Amino acid sequence: MQQLPRNVIGVGASAGGVEALRTLVADLPADLDAAVCIVLHIPPSGKSLLAPILARMTPLETVLAEHGAPLRPGVIYVAPADRHLLIRHDVVELSRGPRENGVRPAADPMFRSLAAAWGANGVAVVLSGSLDDGAAGAAAVVEAGGRLLVQEPSDALVPGMPSSAIAVTRPDAVLPIGELGAALGRLVTPTGVPRAAPASAPASRVASGFTCPECAGALWELREGGLVRYACRVGHAYSEEAMVEAQGGAVEAALWRALTALEERGELLERIADRMRVTAPSTEHRFREGAREAGARAATIRRVLAVGSEEVAR
């Protein structure tokens, strides 16, 4: 029969996370009675090289996670590109479910699945990264009775993720990266006693009035304790910081589309006016005015985007 680990450790990281992960796994004991699942934000295309990078730093078996792979003690599972890594009772699962906080893989779904499947035997670790992916999931692990260790924000190359996790829940430890590995080793030894899960208030859900930056569907506002998240019908989900970031990207994309449409409209109206110069001078004037109006609006959008015409041409 499959030997299950005593604990499962989920680790979330983003910008600045590769070096932090190298240090973390190098300090894990060789007889670690836990499975380790790692999510690092990476582009959706291409092959993740994180598993072989980490394998050189630790005696623990380090693999690129595969769907349905059994959870085994002393094994590190690395999420592949463009797949959420979900932790079940005895296996890991890979999912192409909706992006959360604008990324896939994301730390939040991994942490939520860890809390649901492993409860007090789950351990969440939040390392260097921007914005706040992982904060809501880390809070779910704590609420299920599990443990939370966070990299000291001042020690992280990018402190956003650690700071956000600390802001929404109380970690068991906030440590420099050079101390986290040893702390994890001590935490999952047989002498450790899991905590009972504290009582938590049920999540509330109300219509937000906002639309999803990715699919334009209506967003629900989800309140869980002091946390606020947004999720649409199909499952795209955002923390508040990720929502602001995604909206900013959507606004910029809309402005670029508007700029293109206005410049094309101005050019079309000029061409029509040129053809009517001889045959219909009065109509030519109307089209010239339309072209100038489109050009003025395009110039306003250019100023908003703070981009010169030379850069647009490139």
Stockholm file with secondary structure:
# STOCKHOLM 1.0

chainA/1-314         MQQLPRNVIGVGASAGGVEALRTLVADLPADLDAAVCIVLHIPPSGKSLLAPILARMTPLETVLAEHGAPLRPGVIYVAPADRHLLIRHDVVELSRGPRENGVRPAADPMFRSLAAAWGANGVAVVLSGSLDDGAAGAAAVVEAGGRLLVQEPSDALVPGMPSSAIAVTRPDAVLPIGELGAALGRLVTPTGVPRAAPASAPASRVASGFTCPECAGALWELREGGLVRYACRVGHAYSEEAMVEAQGGAVEAALWRALTALEERGELLERIADRMRVTAPSTEHRFREGAREAGARAATIRRVLAVGSEEVAR
#=GR chainA/1-314 SS CCCCCSEEEEEEECTTHHHHHHHHHHTSCTTCCEEEEEEECCCSSSCCCHHHHHHTTCSSEEEECCTTCBCCTTEEEECCTTCEEEECSSBEEEECCCCBTTBSSCHHHHHHHHHHHHGGGEEEEECSCSTTTTHHHHHHHHHTTCEEEEECGGGSSSCHHHHHHHHHSCCSEEECHHHHHHHHHHHTSTTCCCCCCCCCCCCEEEEEEEECTTTCCEEEEEEETTEEEEEETTCCEEEHHHHHHHHHHHHHHHHHHHHHHHHHHHHHHHHHHHHHHHHCHHHHHHHHHHHHHHHHHHHHHHHHHTCCHHHHHC
#=GC SS_cons         CCCCCSEEEEEEECTTHHHHHHHHHHTSCTTCCEEEEEEECCCSSSCCCHHHHHHTTCSSEEEECCTTCBCCTTEEEECCTTCEEEECSSBEEEECCCCBTTBSSCHHHHHHHHHHHHGGGEEEEECSCSTTTTHHHHHHHHHTTCEEEEECGGGSSSCHHHHHHHHHSCCSEEECHHHHHHHHHHHTSTTCCCCCCCCCCCCEEEEEEEECTTTCCEEEEEEETTEEEEEETTCCEEEHHHHHHHHHHHHHHHHHHHHHHHHHHHHHHHHHHHHHHHHCHHHHHHHHHHHHHHHHHHHHHHHHHTCCHHHHHC
//
